[in-house]
C-alpha cells in the first residue's frame, strides 16, 4: 500500500505475466550544438531527461542538445516487467491481488509464467496514464500506481523437472513433529492420510485414495535414450450426483502445495493454457490454470460441461508442457501437473 512507498520489501507470488526485454538508457551522452562539448546525463527510472544547461560554464546553451545513443559512454541496461499474483489461502468473493515488478540487468529472463518467486526490492510509484480527453483539457492526473523495482529475484522452479524440489514450502519445527507422529503409525499411514482428506465426507475411501495417490504422484524415470516417463497421474472421478465428488475435489486442491480449482462450464481454452495480451504496445504472455499449477495439481469440476477445451488439455496431459504459436510468439511453457477431473454418472 501507499505506506510502503520507497521502502525495501520482500514479497512472494506467482508469475502470471511476462513481457519482453527492452534496452533502457541509464546514462545518456549529449553533445552541445553550440560548443560541441560532450557530457553524460543520468536518466532516472528510464525516463528521457534533457540537460538543464551545458556542462561548460562559459557556454550559455540551455536548449540545443543532441543525444549520442551510439556512443561508448552511453550506458544501456536490460529491463523486463513481470506481474505477480499473491499466494494465499482461499478467500471467497475477492479477486487475488497483483502487482507489477520491474526487473533489470541479471534479473531479466529468470522466470516464466507459472513460477513461484520471491522478490526483494523497493516500492515505487508511477503516474497513471491520463485519458486523451483530460490531456486535451490540460488536466493533470494525481493518481499513481505502485510497482516494485526488484533488486533480487529468487526462483523456486526446478530445472530438472522432478517433484522433489522445494516449491516455496517452508517447514517449521511443528511440521517436522507432525511428520514424525504420522510416521509412527507404521503400516496404517496410508489409511490415516486417506481419512484426513475431506473428513467431513463420510466414506468414499476409494475416491479419496485415488486423489491422494494423484497428489503424491510418482517417480519420474528417464530411459537410456533420454526419453522421460512422466510421474503425474491423471484421475477421472465418475459418480452419481450428490455424492460429494466436488467437495472432495475441492479438498484435494486446498491441501496441495500448488493446487488450482476450476469449473469446466466457466473455463475457456486460453484460460486453461496461455493468453497473448497486448498492453501499451507490448506483447506479453499470461499464464492459465495449467501453467499456474506446474508441479502441482489442476482440479477440474464438471469436466463433461467443457465443449472444445478438451483438446487444450491433451498436450499438457501427455507431454507435460504447453506450446504457444500466436502473434509471432513461439515458445513452450512447463505444465507438469496432474489433472484431477470429475463428471456425473448421468452424463456418461
C-alpha positions, 0 to 999 in steps of 0.5 A: 500500500501507499505506506510502503512507498520507497521502502525495501520489501520482500514479497512472494507470488506467482508469475502470471505475466511476462513481457519482453526485454527492452534496452533502457538508457541509464546514462545518456551522452549529449553533445552541445550544438553550440560548443560541441562539448560532450557530457553524460546525463543520468536518466532516472527510472528510464525516463528521457531527461534533457540537460538543464544547461551545458556542462561548460560554464562559459557556454550559455546553451540551455536548449540545443542538445543532441543525444549520442545513443551510439556512443561508448559512454552511453550506458544501456541496461536490460529491463523486463516487467513481470506481474505477480499474483499473491499466494494465499489461502482461499478467500471467497468473493475477492479477486487475488491481488497483483502487482507489477515488478520491474526487473533489470540487468541479471534479473531479466529472463529468470522466470516464466509464467507459472513460477513461484518467486520471491522478490526483494526490492523497493516500492515505487510509484508511477503516474497513471496514464491520463485519458486523451480527453483530460490531456486535451483539457490540460488536466493533470492526473494525481493518481499513481500506481505502485510497482516494485523495482526488484533488486533480487529475484529468487526462483523456486522452479526446478530445472530438472523437472522432478517433484522433489524440489522445494516449491516455496514450502517452508517447514517449521519445527511443528511440521517436522513433529507432525511428520514424525507422529504420522510416521509412527503409525507404521503400516496404517499411514496410508489409511490415516492420510486417506481419512484426513482428506475431506473428513467431513465426507463420510466414506468414499475411501476409494475416491479419496485414495485415488486423489491422494495417490494423484497428489503424491504422484510418482517417480519420474524415470528417464530411459537410456535414450533420454526419453522421460516417463512422466510421474503425474497421474491423471484421475477421472472421478465418475459418480452419481450426483450428490455424492460429494465428488466436488467437495472432495475435489475441492479438498484435494486442491486446498491441501496441495502445495500448488493446487488450482480449482476450476469449473469446466462450464466457466473455463475457456481454452486460453484460460486453461493454457496461455493468453497473448495480451497486448498492453501499451504496445507490448506483447506479453504472455499470461499464464492459465490454470495449467501453467499456474499449477506446474508441479502441482495439481489442476482440479477440474469440476464438471469436466463433461460441461467443457465443449472444445477445451478438451483438446487444450488439455491433451498436450499438457496431459501427455507431454507435460508442457504447453506450446504457444504459436500466436502473434509471432510468439513461439515458445513452450511453457512447463505444465507438469501437473496432474489433472484431477477431473470429475463428471456425473454418472448421468452424463456418461 
